[in-house]
Amino acid sequence: MKRLRTFIALAAVPLFLAACGNLGSSSMSSGSGNGKTGGTQLTGQATDGDYEGVIKSGHYQTSKSRGVTNSQDSGNMYNLKSFENGMLSVSKKVFSTKKYVFQEGQYLSTSTVQDWLDRKSKSNPDGLNPTSNGSTSPTKRNPVYIQALEEQDYMTQKDNKLSLGGVTIGIAVNSVDYYKKTQYGATYETKISKADGEAYAKKAANTVLQRLRKKSALKNVPIVIAVYRQASNDSLVGGTFMAYSNNKAGTTSIKDWTALADRNYVFPIESGSSGPNSNDESSFKNFKSQVENFFPNLSGVTAQARYNGKNLQGMHVNITVQFYSQTEIINFTQYLQTAAQKYLPSGVPIDITVSSTDGVQSFLSRSTGEKKFTSHVFNSY
């Protein structure tokens, strides 16, 4: 049996869908737009930094293979979210949100991706992972390097028609390969160094590019291939992209890679460790201290921060509370708006989720370049 599974994770839906525009004001519409005539529409664009999405016959175009991965036990759901959002960030370096429209992958089927992610064998010559050497030793076995492969399509618009303008392929490589020696036995680990994982993924990327070029629709379009390093299952953050290659139309061999300096951190930083920017650490500590002093009934205040080199790109703050009164939640959220604006780093997107055992209680966010946070308190009725 193939050691594969498919994840359906709503939390990982790309961020450009978070605030879709009005369909009626979309920049393109063919047919009546009511889903009864086979018309194509766009979702609309919330900001210049978001891609519009494609709607055909009244339905959003879902991916043909999204979420197919090698089974890694419980896994780390942060990986899936950061993988997909990171692919969007890489794509924006090549495919401008002003010129291109996003469409979920339509050219790689679930069965194709499953075959590619499986080990290479006589019954599956297309496997991108190495053939098993029969060993169950953590240091001697051939590990499963490639964990996931995903496609994103980028469309261009001309005369109210969409055509494929480019494709981004994300290749996720494991930092740890989790495996069992027997079907229901204990879980063991084979660690994969960053250098080994990156080298293996880049070699596989050449094979992927050659296979894609055999598809008539993909012969003469730019294809971006990006390599992502998965975080371990016990990590409190997802992995990061290490490099990407922009391959011009018609090319069948990857010549150049662009290194990426992205990395994720958890705040507060563990004792004895340090992050890339001490000012950001101090800002978060001050915010945490103020919030905990003002509202003592808190279970924890943590944050996931994404960096490019030493530059903060964004932050997601998680606050767990032990109170449930609606008035307490309202006043706490109002206080957070003031404290976050005063203490958290400025100029970058930040969102704050306030949760209890009953679920999410309130949510605050601030977009790039904005000063004030917007908020929403979830009512109990």
N, C-alpha and C positions, 0 to 999 in steps of 0.2 A: 504494500500500500504506500501511496505517496505521503510523505511527511509534511503535508501542507494544510493550510486552513485559510478561510477568508474572514476578515474582520469587517463588521459593520459598526462604525463608530461615529455617531452624530457629532460628538465634540470635535472631531477632526475635520469637519466640512470646511473647506478653505474660507478664509476670512472675507473674501470679496463678496460672499453671499450674505454677510451679516446684515447688510442694509441695502437690499436691492432697490433700484429705482422704480418709478411708475412705468408700467409696460406701455401705457399710452403715449408717454413722452420719450420712449426709446428712440435711438437714432436710426433704427431700421425696422421695417415691418412689411412683410409680403403676405398677401392673402388678407382675410378679415381679422386675423389675430385672435379669433375666439376658439381656436383649436379644432374647428370643424372643416377647414378647407386645406389643411396641410401647410399653413403659413409658418414662416420663421420669424421669430421676434428676438429681441435682446432684453435682458433683465433691467437695463438702465444702469447708470453709474453713480454711486453715492459720492465718490471723490475722484480726483484725477489719479490717485494712487491705487485705485481698484480697477480690476478688469470687469467688463460686462460679460455676462454669461449667455449661452444660447438656449432658446426655447423653440422646439419644433412641434407643430401640431398641438400646441397648448401644453406641452410637457417639457420639463427641464431635461436636457440631454445628460443622462447619467453615464458613468464610465462602464466600459465592457469588462474591466478587470480590476477595478479599484479594490484595495484591501487584501489581495492575495499575498500571503506570506508563508515562509517556512514556519512550522509550528515550533514555538519556543516556550512551551508550558504557559504560565500565566502572562508572560510578556510584560512589557512596559508601555502603557498606552500613551505616555508622553512622547515616545518615539514616533508613533504614527502621526500625531498632531504636528510635531516639529518637522517631520519628514515632508509632509504635504505643504505646510506653510513655508518651509525653507525652499521647496521647489518653486513656489510662486516668487520668492525673493530673487532666486537665481534667474528665473525667466524674465523678470523685469529688467535685468541687466542687458538683455538682448531684444526682447519683444516689448516695446513701449506700450503702456496702458492706453495711450492716446491713439495708437495706430492698430492695435490688435485686440481681438475679442477672445475670451477664454472659452474653450470647450473641453469637457471631460474626454479622456482618451477613448478613441473610437476604432483604433487600428490593431490593438493587441487584445485578443480574447482571453478569457479566464483560463481556458485549456492551454493556450500558448504560453502564458506566463507561468502556469503551474509546471509545464514541461521544462521551461528554462530555469526555474528555481530549484528543481529537483537535481539530484546527483546525476552525473553522466554515467550511462550504463549501456549495455547491449540493447535493452528494451527502450532506452531513452537517450539516443545519441545527442539530443539537443540540450541536455542538462549543462548548466553553467557552473554548477558546483562539482568538485572533484569526485572521482570514483572512490567508493569506500575501499580502504585497504584491509578491512577486516579487523583492525585493532580496536580495542575499547579503552586503551590507555589514554588519559587526557593529553599526554605529550607526544604520543606516537601515532594516533589516529589522524586521518585526513578530516579536518573540520568542515562544517558547512560555513562557507564564507559569506555568500550572498543571501540575505534574509528577505529582501523585498525588491520589487521592480515596478515602477509606476510610470504611466504615460499621461502627459498633459498636452493638449492641442491648442494652437494659437491661430485664429482665423483673421483674414483680412476682408474688408468690405468694399465692394465696388458695384455701382449701379444696383443697389439694394440686394446684392447677392453676396454670400459668404463663400470664401474659398480658403483652403488650408494654406497658411503662411509660414508655419514652422511647428516643430514638436520639441518638447522637453521630456527627457527620460531620466528618472531618478533611480540610481542603483544604491540600495542600502546594504552595507556590509557589517557583519557582526563584530563586536569587540569581545564578546564571549559567546561561544557555541554551547548551548545546553543540550544534553543528550541523556538517554537512559541505556543501560546495558541490557536490561530486560524490559518487557512491555510495561509492567506496572512497578518497576523497581525505583530505586533512588535516582535522583537527578545529579549528573556529573557536569563538570565544566572544562571546556578547552578554551584558554584565553588566546586571543588573536591580537598581536601587536598592531599598532596604528600603521606602521610601515608595511607590514605583510598584508594587512587588509586592504590598504590603499592600492598597493601594487597589483594584488589579485583582481580587484574591482576594475582597475584601469585596463588590464589585459582583457577582461570580460567585456568591457565597454566597446572595444574594437570589434569583437564578435557580434555584439548587439547592433552596432552601426551597420555592419555588413548585411546582417539579416533584415534590418529595416529597409535598406536600399533595394531589396528584392521585391518589396511591395510597390506596385505601380504608383500609388498615391504618394509614396514617400521618397521616390527616386530623386526628385529635384526640389526639395525644400530644405531649409536650414534645420539641423537637428542638434539640439543642445543635450549633452549627457553630463549629469552631475553625480558625484560620488559622496555618499552620506555614511557616517560612522555611527552605528547604533549605540545607545547607552546601555549599560547592563540592566538587568531586570530590577535590581534593588535601587537604582538611581532615582532621585527625586526630580530629575530633569531629563529631557530628551536628548538625543544625539545632535550632531552638527554636520554640516556639509564641509568637506575637505577641499574639493576642487571641482571645476567644471570645464568642459570643452565645447566651444562653439564651432560646429562643423558646417561649412558652407554647402549649398545645394550641390548634390552629385558626388561629394567626396565619400570615399568608402574606407578611409583610414584616418585615425585620429593622430594629428601631428603635434598639437599644443594643448597644454592644460593650464588653467589659471587657478592658482592656489587661493583658498579662502581662509580667513583667520577667525572664523566664527567659533564661539564657545559659550556654553551655558553654565550659569552658577546658581547656587542656592544661597539666599540670604536668610538669616545671618550666617556668615562664613564660619566654618568649624574652627575651633581653637587650634592654633598652630599653622593654619592655612591662611592664604591671602588671595584676594581677588585682583583683577586687573586695574581697579581704580579705587583708591582708598577714600576718595571724596564721596563716591556712590555708597560705599559701605557705611560711612559716617552718616550720610543722609538717611539711609534706611534705619540705622540704629536709633537716631533721634526720633524718627517717625514712630518706630516700634515702642520706644520708651514713652513718648507722649500719649499714644493710644492706650497702652497698658496702664498708665497712671490715671488716665481720665476714666477708663472703664475697666475695673479690676476683674470682671467676670469673663475673662478671655482664656481660651484653651491654647491659642498659639497665633503668632503672626509671622509668616514666612513669605518669601518672594522667590520667583524664578526670573533671573535676569539674563538677557541675551546680549553678547558683545561681539563686535568686530574689532579684533585687536584690543585696544584699551577703550574703545568708544562704545558706550551703552547704546543699544538699538531698541530696547523695549523691556518692560517689566510687568510681570503678572503677580499681584499680591494676593495671598490667601489668608483670611482671618476667620478663625473658628471661635464662635461665641457660645456661652452657656446660658444666656438669657433668651426669653421667648416672647416677652411682652411686645406688642406692636409699637407702643410708644417708645420703648427702649430702642428698638430697631430703627425707628424713624430718627430719633435724636442722635443715635450713634452714627448713622449714615450721614446726617447733617454735619456732625463733628468731623467725620472723615474727609468730607469735601474740603474743609478748611485746613486740616492737618496735612493732607496729602499735597495740597497746593503749596503749603509753606515749607514742608520738609523733604518731600521726595524730589529726585532729580528732575530738572526742567528740560523741555525741548524734545522729549521722547514720548512715544505712546505708552501709557500705563493703564492697566485695568485692575480693579480691586473687587474680589468676591468675598462676601460675608456669608458664612454658612453656619448652620447648627445641625443637631441630629435630625431635625425636621427637613433639612435640605437648604437650598440657597435662600437667604433672607433679603439680601440687597446686592446691588451691583453698581460700581462706579467706573467711569472710563474717561480718558483724555487722549485725544488724537495728537499726532505730531504737530508741533508748533503752537498748540493751544495752551492757555494758562489755567483755565477753570475746568473742573471735573463735572460731568453730568452724572446723574444718579437715578436709580429706580429701586423702590422698595416693593417687594412682592407681598401682596396682601394675603391673609390666611383664608379668605373666602373665595 
